[in-house]
Amino acid sequence: MLSWWGYFTRVQRLKFFLTLLGLAGVLAGCARKDNPAAAKGRPPPLVAVARVEARDVPVEVQAPVDLRPLSQADIGAKTIGYLDAVLVDRGDVVKLGQTVALVRPSDLPDQLAAARGAQAQAQAQTALARLNLERAQKLAQEGLTTQAELQGTSAALAIAEAMERSARAQIGALGTRLGETRLLASMDGVVAARRLDPGALVGPTTGPVLTLQRVDQLRVFVAVTEREAGGLAVGMQARVQVDALPGQSFEGQVVRIAPAFDTASRTLDAEVHLPNPRLELRPGMYGRAFLRLAVHPQAAVIPATAVQVSNRQSYVFVIDGDKARRQPIRPGVDGGTWVEVLEGLKPGEDVVVAGADGLAPGTKVRTARGIDPYTGQGSK
């Protein structure tokens, strides 16, 4: 058996529901009249505000950088032989001219002995040629020899003397090569890499034995865009922050600027030298470099959380009395946690830094100062 609700048509059911909703509205209205607190509604939203500050704003170029040694040199063997000893290791401090490795030559001693024998033979030939020339000159005075014979003995002496000089030069060259079996540091610095161990075959084509770096002063290359390159100048101060030493800044100076832009990146390299007397910085560290191009005096600055963006237009909510007013702005330097305002605000005005998402122009608000917009806690 069907219930009584099944006898109503769909239209009649809809009319019934509308009637019930109307009665509910009338009852709610009566309740609001009887309850003044309900008629008043919820209080205005609470927003955190901050005052627009006036301070000097530095205009800086920021770029990622890798720290590099001021100079670097590979130490290798010019003479073929076996590495006899390596006298330093990675991290050791070396001085210019210090012996850092020894090479045992394979055949230089034999070559030197042969060259000395050739020199002795050349000296004997020179002595014999000199005696023959003296004898020929005496015979020529007595008319017992021809002019051609005299000239022949003179030429023989010149040839013997040339051979003697050649043998002497050969010994000198071999002596120099023998001295090159002592590998010397080519600069003051530290040993950055030791690539071979004693017993290895070394020579001009086997690669370096050690790599030296000068680290008491480092350098970085800062890539600057075309728009910012006009403010660069040699002697400009720079600072570098590295990830390995958070909270510290290291001062440096621009020493040279590249003469041309890189065609791939369209940037210009500025070379910055960083003094490193305590050796805190190391080559290969990653960080950020800052070049100060100019300073905007007494510029308007607001917290970065106050800036809203809609349709590529930046704006903030300014507090006028107890109402929020939407104010378009033109931002300038972005400092990460703060933003410079070039147009639209004046120092001393109050802007909303938290709670602006649900605001509309003219909305009544309650304000609170000293609130951290990230945590919602009051600042100490």
Sequence and secondary structure as in RCSB ss.txt:
>XXXX:A:sequence
MLSWWGYFTRVQRLKFFLTLLGLAGVLAGCARKDNPAAAKGRPPPLVAVARVEARDVPVEVQAPVDLRPLSQADI
GAKTIGYLDAVLVDRGDVVKLGQTVALVRPSDLPDQLAAARGAQAQAQAQTALARLNLERAQKLAQEGLTTQAEL
QGTSAALAIAEAMERSARAQIGALGTRLGETRLLASMDGVVAARRLDPGALVGPTTGPVLTLQRVDQLRVFVAVT
EREAGGLAVGMQARVQVDALPGQSFEGQVVRIAPAFDTASRTLDAEVHLPNPRLELRPGMYGRAFLRLAVHPQAA
VIPATAVQVSNRQSYVFVIDGDKARRQPIRPGVDGGTWVEVLEGLKPGEDVVVAGADGLAPGTKVRTARGIDPYT
GQGSK
>XXXX:A:secstr
   GGGGS HHHHHHHHHHHHHHHHHHHHHHHHH HHHHH S   EEEEEE EEEEEEEEEEEEEE EEEEEEEE
  SS EEEEEE   TT EE TT EEEEEEESSHHHHHHHHHHHHHHHHHHHHHHHHHHHHHHHHHHHT S HHHH
HHHHHHHHHHHHHHHHHHHHHHHHHHHHHTTEEE SSSEEEEEE   TT EE TTS  SEEEEEEEEEEEEEEEE
HHHHTT  TT EEEEEETTSTT  EEEEEEEE SS  TTT EEEEEEEEE TT  S TT EEEEEEEEEEEEEEE
EEEGGG EEETTEEEEEEEETTEEEEEE EEEEE SSEEEEEES  TT EEEEES TT  TT B EEEESB TTT
  B  
